[in-house]
Structures are given as C-alpha cells and as structure tokens.
Amino acid sequence: MKVGYIRVSTAEQNTARQEVLMQTLGVDAVYIDRMSGKSTDRPELQRMMSFVREGDTVIVESISRFARNTHDLLDLIEKLTERNVEFMSKKESIDTTTPTGKFMLTVFGAVAELERSYILQRQREGIEIAKERHIYKGRKPIERSDFGPVVSLWRNGTITAVEAMRRLDMSPSTFYRKVRREVKT
C-alpha cells in the first residue's frame, strides 16, 4: 500500500500542491498535519506510523515535510525499516530500498537541518537588531475577558486549576504567571 504524508507549517497554508502529487503517484491513504515540523510529536504523523504495515511505502513530497533534523529523520526511517516499510521522497528522488538512497537520505537530512538552523539564526539576529532599535515588542500577551471570573471560580474551589486552564485555553505556565501578575496589581 502507498501511504502519503503531507505537512504544512500552519493551518492557513495550503496542502493542494502536495495532495495533487499524492494523487498523481496513486497513493492509497494520506495523512495531513498542519503544524511545525520541529518535533515528531504530530498527530497525523503518529497515526500514519501506527498504520503502516510490512510492504507499505511511505511517500512524502520532500524530506523537510517529514522531519526537520537529521536525528528525527533517521529515527523515523529506522522505525519504518524495522517494520519493513519503504520510504520515498519525491523531491529528492530518495528510495530507501537502495544503499545509495539510504546514503542520500542522510545527506539531505543534514542539509534540511542546516537550513533550519540558518533560519533560526537569521530570526535571532533580526530580533536582536529590532531590540537594539527598541522596535521589538515580542509576542502579544494572551488576553481573556473571562480570566477574572474563571480565576474567582478556581480560587473559591468551585472548579479545579485544570478546569480553569481548559476554560481559558491556557498552559499551566501561562495560567499561573497571569494569576501571579493579578495578585501583584
């Protein structure tokens, strides 16, 4: 069975180009993630990795859609190989059934990781320049109009902290940081 994996970095980005490629290649099942590739903790990637069986082939448009660093890439490929699942990357013409394909996979993985490092470095440099010019504002703070009422429910024991965080859609660190700030003011 041919199994396709598609990833774009944000929910707003379009997957059409990758989907057309998968149709052209006769892929039987497609898994699509709309999130950063910096981690392999992606729901559809995990579903696909659980789904594939011996004799299947995982097909991606390019290595950067599958993994963003060499370690993650080689780890994913090793997991596929252990299950006798082949891997193909269309853009880089990589097929892990051959020794050359395995070698090229390692080389392209290293290049993708280097490219990601360059992007992060340029981003850090840009932020530093903006800070020096006093124009860097950082991420906008999360503002919730219902924060006060929900925190009041939590403080009087009506709801748990976990429930308060769920209602506010906040991580524990954000929730408790905002609670501390509220106490100071």
C-alpha positions in Angstrom: 0.0 0.0 0.0 1.2 3.5 -0.8 0.8 5.9 2.2 1.3 9.6 1.7 2.3 12.1 4.4 1.7 15.8 3.9 2.7 18.6 6.2 2.4 22.4 6.2 3.7 24.6 9.0 0.4 26.4 9.8 -3.3 25.8 9.5 -3.5 28.7 7.0 -1.1 27.2 4.5 -2.5 25.2 1.5 -1.8 21.5 1.1 -3.2 21.3 -2.5 0.2 21.0 -4.2 1.2 18.1 -2.1 -2.3 16.5 -2.4 -2.1 16.6 -6.2 1.3 15.0 -6.1 -0.1 12.2 -3.9 -3.0 11.6 -6.4 -0.5 11.6 -9.3 1.5 8.9 -7.5 -1.5 6.8 -6.8 -1.3 7.0 -3.1 -3.9 4.9 -1.3 -4.1 6.8 2.1 -3.0 10.3 3.0 -2.2 11.8 6.4 -2.0 15.6 6.7 -0.6 17.6 9.6 -0.9 21.4 9.7 1.8 22.3 12.2 5.5 22.8 12.6 7.9 20.0 11.8 10.3 20.8 14.5 9.1 17.8 16.5 7.8 14.4 15.5 5.0 14.8 18.1 2.5 15.4 15.3 -0.9 13.6 15.5 -1.2 12.6 11.9 2.4 11.5 11.6 1.9 9.3 14.7 -1.3 7.9 13.2 0.5 7.1 10.0 3.4 5.5 11.8 0.9 3.3 13.6 -1.0 2.5 10.5 1.8 1.4 8.1 2.5 -2.4 7.7 5.2 -4.6 6.2 5.4 -4.0 2.5 3.9 -0.5 2.6 5.7 2.5 1.1 5.5 6.0 2.8 5.7 8.8 0.3 6.5 12.4 1.0 6.9 15.4 -1.2 10.2 16.3 0.4 12.3 15.4 3.4 11.6 18.8 5.0 7.9 17.9 5.1 8.7 14.7 7.0 11.4 15.8 9.5 13.3 19.0 10.3 16.5 17.5 11.7 18.7 14.6 10.9 18.1 12.8 14.2 14.3 12.8 13.8 14.6 11.8 10.1 16.9 8.9 10.8 14.8 7.8 13.8 11.6 7.8 11.7 13.3 5.9 8.9 14.7 3.4 11.4 11.2 2.8 12.8 9.8 2.3 9.2 12.7 0.0 8.3 12.2 -2.2 11.4 8.6 -2.8 10.1 9.9 -3.4 6.6 8.2 -0.2 5.3 9.9 1.6 2.4 10.3 5.4 2.3 10.3 7.6 -0.8 10.8 11.4 -1.0 9.8 12.6 -4.4 11.6 15.9 -4.5 15.0 14.4 -3.6 14.4 11.2 -5.5 15.2 9.1 -2.5 14.2 5.4 -2.1 15.4 3.6 1.0 15.4 0.2 -0.7 18.8 1.0 -2.1 22.1 1.7 -0.4 22.5 4.9 -2.4 19.0 6.0 -1.3 19.9 5.4 2.3 23.1 7.5 1.9 21.3 10.3 0.1 18.7 10.3 2.8 21.3 11.0 5.5 22.9 13.8 3.3 19.6 15.5 2.6 18.5 15.2 6.2 21.7 17.0 7.3 21.1 19.8 4.7 17.5 20.2 5.9 18.7 20.5 9.5 21.4 23.1 8.4 18.8 25.1 6.6 16.5 25.1 9.6 19.5 26.3 11.8 20.1 29.1 9.4 16.5 30.2 9.5 16.6 30.3 13.3 19.9 32.1 13.4 18.6 34.8 11.0 15.4 35.1 13.1 17.5 35.6 16.3 19.7 38.2 14.5 16.6 40.1 13.3 15.1 40.1 16.8 18.4 41.4 18.3 18.5 44.2 15.8 14.9 45.1 16.5 15.6 45.1 20.3 18.6 47.4 19.8 16.4 49.8 17.8 13.7 49.5 20.5 11.1 48.3 18.0 10.8 44.7 19.1 7.6 44.1 21.0 7.6 40.3 21.3 4.5 38.2 21.2 1.3 39.9 22.1 0.1 38.8 25.5 -2.9 36.4 25.7 -5.9 38.4 27.0 -9.0 36.7 28.1 -12.1 38.7 29.1 -13.3 35.9 31.2 -10.0 35.4 33.1 -11.1 37.2 36.3 -14.4 35.3 36.7 -12.8 31.9 35.9 -9.9 32.6 38.4 -12.5 33.5 41.0 -14.2 30.2 40.5 -10.9 28.4 40.9 -9.9 30.4 44.0 -13.2 29.6 45.8 -12.9 25.9 45.0 -15.8 25.7 42.5 -13.5 24.4 39.7 -10.0 22.9 39.7 -7.0 24.6 38.2 -7.0 22.1 35.4 -10.6 23.1 34.6 -9.8 26.8 34.8 -6.9 26.3 32.3 -9.1 24.3 30.0 -11.8 27.0 30.0 -9.2 29.7 29.4 -7.3 27.6 26.8 -4.0 28.3 28.7 -1.0 26.2 29.5 -0.2 25.9 33.2 2.8 28.2 33.0 0.7 31.0 31.3 -2.2 30.5 33.8 0.0 30.7 36.9 2.1 33.6 35.6 -1.1 35.6 34.9 -2.5 34.7 38.4 0.7 35.9 40.0 0.6 39.2 38.0 -3.1 39.7 39.0 -2.1 39.3 42.7 0.7 41.9 42.3 -1.6 44.5 40.8 
